[in-house]
């Protein structure tokens, strides 16, 4: 992930920071806050 961010133009410090983000959600198909749809809709 970090390498992909750097290739996209992020500097090393920012790429390291962003690459460590994690999104916690329910498994696909389970009732939850709807993060799965929001993440896939973000285009990232």
C-alpha positions as CSV (number, residue, x, y, z in Angstrom):
1,X,0.0,0.0,0.0
2,X,2.7,2.4,0.9
3,X,4.5,1.9,-2.4
4,X,1.3,2.4,-4.3
5,X,0.7,5.7,-2.5
6,X,4.3,6.9,-3.2
7,X,3.8,6.0,-6.9
8,X,0.6,8.0,-6.8
9,X,2.6,11.1,-5.7
10,X,2.4,11.1,-1.9
11,X,5.6,11.8,-0.1
12,X,7.1,9.1,2.0
13,X,5.9,10.4,5.4
14,X,2.3,10.8,4.3
15,X,2.3,7.4,2.4
16,X,3.5,5.7,5.6
17,X,0.8,7.4,7.7
18,X,-2.0,6.7,5.3
19,X,-0.9,3.1,4.6
20,X,-1.5,2.2,8.3
21,X,-5.2,3.2,8.3
22,X,-7.6,0.4,9.0
23,X,-11.3,0.3,8.7
24,X,-13.2,-2.0,11.0
25,X,-16.6,-3.1,9.9
26,X,-19.0,-6.1,9.9
27,X,-18.4,-9.0,7.5
28,X,-20.1,-8.6,4.0
29,X,-23.8,-9.3,4.2
30,X,-24.1,-8.7,8.0
31,X,-26.1,-5.9,9.6
32,X,-23.8,-3.0,10.5
33,X,-23.2,0.7,10.0
34,X,-22.9,0.4,6.2
35,X,-19.2,1.1,6.0
36,X,-18.7,-1.5,3.3
37,X,-20.9,0.4,0.8
38,X,-19.3,3.7,1.8
39,X,-15.8,2.4,1.3
40,X,-16.5,0.9,-2.1
41,X,-18.4,4.0,-3.2
42,X,-15.3,6.2,-2.5
43,X,-13.5,5.1,-5.6
44,X,-10.4,4.2,-3.8
